[in-house]
Amino acid sequence: MNLHALRIFVEVASRGSVTEAAIALSISQPAVSAQIRKLESELDMTLLIPDGRGISLTYEGRFLFEKSRRIYDWEREIESHLTEIKQGKKGRLRIASTYLPSHYLVPQWLAQYKRDYEGVDVEIRTRNSMQSIELLLSCEVDVAVIIKESWDELPINRHHLMDVPYWFILPAHHPLAGKDIRMEQLVEEPFLLREQGSSTRDWLFTLCREHGVKRPQIGIQFHGLVESIHSVRAGYGTMLAPALAVREMVERGEVGRVSVPGVEIKRPLYVCTRDDETEQRPVVAQFLELVKREKLT
C-alpha cells in the first residue's frame, strides 16, 4: 500500500474536504485528488464520494480511515517522544557508585535531577570501585561515581569532583579515642575491612606499606560502608572511614577518632564515563552538568 497516498487520504477523510486537506498539506488540490484515485485504484475500491462541497466516506473508506489514522497517531506520538528524548526530558539514566557517594552525595544530586527532569527513569547500583568500573566498561551503566587513587590504562574519562577526607575511627570509649598514636599502634587494633575490590581496603594496605608496618588484623570483613560504621558505633573495631559519613557521630561522641601525626588522608572522587562516547546522550550530559555545578556550590 502506498503510504504517501494513505497519508493524504487520512488528511482528506479527517477534514471532510479535498480543498482543506490540500491547504493543510501545502500541495495542490489536483495532486490530492490524483493520490486518492491512485490509492483507490491500488485497492480496487471506492473510498470517497462527493457530498455537496465536501466528501463522504464509503463503508470501505470509513474502515480504512479508522484503521489507518492510528498509524499516524502513533507516528505523532513517536515523534513527540523522540523530541523529548533529544531534549533530555525522557530517557533512562543508569549510575554505578561506590558506597560513600552512593549514600551521602548521589541522593541529593538525584533529588535535584528528578525535580528538573521528572520524566527520566533513573537506576543506581551501589558497588565497590572495581565492580563500578566493570559495570561502566560493560555498558551496563552510563556513569560511574568512584573514589579511587590509582587507575590502570582504562578507556575511561574521569572528571575530578573533590577530595574527600578520611579518618580513623574506633569505639567511643576505646582508650585510644581522641589520641595521637603511631601507625605501629594503630595496626594492632582489630580492623573492619571492606571486601576484595574495595579501593578503601587497597588504600589502607598501601598506607601500611608506605609506613613500613604490617597489615592490620581483620576483625570483620563487611561488604558495605554503613555496616562497618555501625559496627564501630556498636563498640567493635577500627576502620578508615570518610569524614563525610562519620563527622556528626564523632561530634556527638558516638564513635571516637584517632589520629596518626603526619598522616592526612584525602581521597579523590571522580565522575566517570566511557571515553569512546565523545557525545553523551542528553540525560547523561544533564546529570554530568548538574554534578559539576553542585561541586562548585
N, C-alpha and C positions, 0 to 999 in steps of 0.2 A: 504494500500500500504506500502510495506517495505521501510522505509525512508533511511535505510542504503544502500540498493541496489540502490535506486533512486539517492542518492548522488554519488555513483560510476558511475552510468550511465551518470549523468551530466558531470562528470570529463572526461569520455571517449568521450562523444559527443563533448565537448568543445575543446578537444585536437585532435580528429580525429584518435586516436591511443590507443589501449589497453595497449601497452607497456609503452607509455609515461604516461598514467593515473596511471599505477601500480607504476612507479617510483615516481610520484608526491604524491601518497597516501601512499607510503612506504609499499606496500603489494605486494604479488607475482602476476604475470600475470595470472596463473591458477585461483587464488582466485577472480580476477577481472572478468574473463570470467564466473566463476561459479555464481557470483552475477548477472551478466547481464542475464544469462539463467534463473535464479530464478525469476527475475523481468518479463521477457518475458512470463514465464510460469504462473505467477500470473495474468498478464494482458491478457493472451491468444492472444498475437500478437507479430509479429517480429518487433524489434526496430532498429537493426543494421544488415548491410550486409557487407561482405568483399569487399574491394575495393583496389586491389593491396596490398601494405604493410600496408594499413590503413583500415579504415571502412567508410561506408557511412550510413546516417540515412534514414530509410524508411519514408514514409509520416507520419505514426503513431509516429515514433521516433522523427521526426522533431517537431511535435505538442507537444509531451511530453517534449522535451528539451526546447522549447521556453517558455512553461508554468512553468516548474519546476525550471529552473535556477533562476527565480525571487525569489523563496523561499530562495535560498542560497545567492542571492544578498541582500535580506532583512536580512538574518541571519548575514552576514558580517557587514551590516550597524548597526544592533542592537548591535553586539559585539563591534564595534568601538565606538558607542555612550556610551555604558556601561563603556568602558575603560576610556573615557573622564570624565564620572561622577565620577568614582573611583579616578581619578587624580584631581578632583575638577575643571576641565576646563569647565564643563557644569553642569547645575542643576538649582535649584531655592533657593534663599535666601530671607527669609521674616523677616523683622525687625519691632518691635514696639519701639517707642522712645518718651520720654517726650519732652516738647516743646523746652527747651534750647538746649539739644544736637541735636535735630532734625534740628534746624535752624542754629546752629553755629559750630557743631563738626562732626556730621554724614556725611554731604555732602562732606567734604574733605576726610573723611575715604573712602567713597564710590567711589569718583573720583579715588583714588589710587587703590582701589579694582578692579574697572572696567578696569583700564589700564592693570592690571595683569591678570584678568580673564574675558575677554570680552564676552565669551560665557555663562556666568551665568546670569540668569534673577533675577533681584533684585526688591523687593517691600518693601516700607517703609510706615508705618502708624504712624501718629503723634497723640498721646493721652496723657491724664494725667496719673499719676503714677498708680492709681487704675485700669484704663482701660488697661494700658500696661501690668500689671501683669495678668489681666484676659485673655488677648489675648495670653500670653505666656502659661499659665496653661491650656488653652483650645486647645492648639496645633495649633492655627491659625497663630502663628509666631514662628520662630526658636530662635530668640534672642530678648531681650529687653534691651534698654539703658535707665536707670532710675536714677533720682536724688531723694533720699529718705533717711530719717534718721531712722525711726523705722520700723521694719519688724516683722510681725507675724510669727508663725511657719509654713512657707510655703515650699513646696517641690521645692525650687529654689536654684541653685548655683549662688553665687554673687562673682564677681571679682571687687575689688575697683580700679578705674582708677585714680581718682584725687578728690581733694576738691575744690569746686567752690565758690569763694567769692560772697556774695550778698550785695547790697547797698540799702538804702532807697533813692528814688528819688522823686522829685516833680517838678513843672514847673520852668523854668529857672529864672523867675522874681518874684518868691514867696519870701516873706520877710524872710523865714527861710532858703533859699538856701545858702549853704556854711557854716551853723552854726552847733554848737553842742547843742543839746537840750535833754530834759528828755523824757522818754517814755510816761509820762503823757501828755506832749505837743503833741507828735507825733500822738497819737491815737485820738486826737481831729480833725485831718485833715480828709477830706473825702478820703477813700482808694478805690483803684481799686483792687478788689479781683477776684481771679480765681474761677472757678466753683467747686461744691462739688466733692470730689475725688482728688483734686489737693493737692499734698504734700506741695507746697508753701503756700497755704491757711492754711493747718493744722499746718505748722511750725510757721506761724505768730501768730496764736491763742495760740500755746504753749508758744511762747516768751512772749506774753501778760500775760498769766497765771503765768509764772515764775517771772515776774516783778510786779505782783500784780496790774495790770491795766486792765481796761475794754477792751473789743474788740473794734476795730475802727468801726466807722460807714461806711456802704457800700455806696460809691458814685455810682459806676457802677460795675457790675459783667461781666467779659469777659470770653469767652471760648477760651483763647489763650494768649500767651505771647506777641507776636509782637503787637497785637491790643492794649493791655494795655499800652505798652511803647509809642505807637504813641499818645494815649490819653494824657499822661503826656507831651509829646513833643508839643501837640496842646494847652496845657495850663490848663488842668484839672486833678486833682487827685494826690494822693501819693501812692506809691507802693513799694513793696520789689522786687527788680529786680537783676538778675545775672550781675555782673560786666562785664563779657564777652560780654554781649549784649548791655550795655549802656556806657561803658568806653569812647568810642570815642565821643558820644553825650555829655557827661559831659565835656570832654576836649574842645569841640567846643562851649560850652555854650548853647547847645540846650535844655538841661534839667539840673536841679540843684540836688545837692546831699546834704543830711542832715545826720549828724552822731549823734549817741547816745553813749556818753562816756561809756566805759566798755562793749559795745556790739559789738563783732566782729563775723560776720556771715560767716561761711563756711559750705557748704552743700556737702555731699558725692555723687559722681557719680559712678554708678555701671554698668557693663555689665552682664546680667543675662541669664542663660539657665535653663532648667528643670533638676532637679537632678536625674531623672530616666533615663537620657540619658548619660550613662557612656562613650560612644564613639560617638563623634559628626560626622555627615556627613562631607565629605571633604570641601564642600562650606562653612559650618558653622565654621569648625575648622580654615580655612584660614582667615575668617573675624575676628575671635577672636584673632588669632595670630597677624594680622595687627593692630588691635585696641590696644592691649597690647604693641606692638612695638612702635606705634605712641605716646603712653603715655610717653615713655622713652626718646623721642627725643625733 
